[in-house]
Amino acid sequence: MMWSVSLLVGAVVLATSWAMPQQTKSVKGGHGGAGFQQNAYNSTNFIGRFYENVPQTGGPGPGQSLTQLNETGHSAGGFYSNGSRIRAPIDFEIGVCYIEVPTVQLVNDPSHIPAGNGSRPDLSRIRTCCKGYLRSIHNFKVCDPVCTNECVNGLCTAPDTCTCFPDHVTNSAGYCVATCPIGCQNGHCAGGECLCDDEFKLDTNGQFCVPVCQGNCGGIGNCTSPNTCDCKAGYKSTAEGSCQPACDACAHGDCVAPGDCRCHDGYVKSEHGECTPSCPKGCGSSGQCVAPNVCSCPLGLERDAGTNECVARCSQPCVNGVCSPGNTCICNPGYVMDKADPTGSRCVPHCPGGCPNGVCTMPNYCICSVGFVKDRSVKGRPSCVRRVRRSVVDEVQLPQSQWKPAAVPVALAFDIGDY
């Protein structure tokens, strides 16, 4: 006897714990803790009787009876009519599922496990609430439907199903809203009719006003406010009230499908998927392609049409140098800027030791002035020294016997500088 009682108590406890997980958000409707079932009666008539306070009609549920109590006062179990309370029949099987569990989980003494009533001797069949239902806090035998969103202006009559009160209808968003003469969503009632605000229109049944989207959301979205669409994944709303494909980056291109950008002529896809301008001939080492076949050079440089390179341009040609950005000449190696040139465009050879008695004609190379010759006695640094020579008079005044045939021509020769 003791194990039978333990088995019964364990079954009740486990049935409660095995009820499928549900949202715990408080909801209106369903059994509502009062024991009314939408499935037992037509939901519209059910709510109509709720408002009109008339006795509920219809036959009792299986194995149940309709009881009228001649008493007054509030009870969560029925409606009022002329001071009497009518208790509606309850179908306890609505929202109920039966599952099998190991019998050992239902007994207190694991050493004495009776045969279960399931498909196998070690299994027992227990009663629990189906998915979408939650055990009523007022009657543990009843499973109430659960609506994830609260049923405002209505009752939760089935899982995630709200049945609206009289003079209320379900709008496009799934919420119960009032209709004339009570109210008119996005409009106002006049003479029992709903007159819509600007940029709104009547719904197909003429009971409330819905926003207008000129593009009708392209047929792939819902119009949630004037010219604003709630588009499906991969699409975005346009200012014209339509839905168009969405691409992360599609400048200089057309987004023809979600994530598919087709570049315009003169543009190509970069490694990042962006449309960038194309310059088939290139822009040199320092230039940048800023538009189809258009190169941009850094400040102070110009594009050379022959080489496509960006080169500097100076107002005056650079002599023995090259032009650099900023209209400045840079001298070639071995040359320095001529301090006597006011234009700053002429470079002259540079001899580090200078050229005393001569002229620097090439980098580190001197030419001696007239009357001077190079003294090569100092290796690595030749200098110009005065030439020592005899005059023609000295040669002529010698005794004739000492004259040399070449003396006079040598003496009469021009003195040419030593190179």
Summary of the structure (lengths in Angstrom):
residues: 419
radius of gyration: 53.5
end to end distance: 137.9
largest distance: 179.2
contacts: 1136
relative contact order: 0.06
helix: 12%
strand: 32%
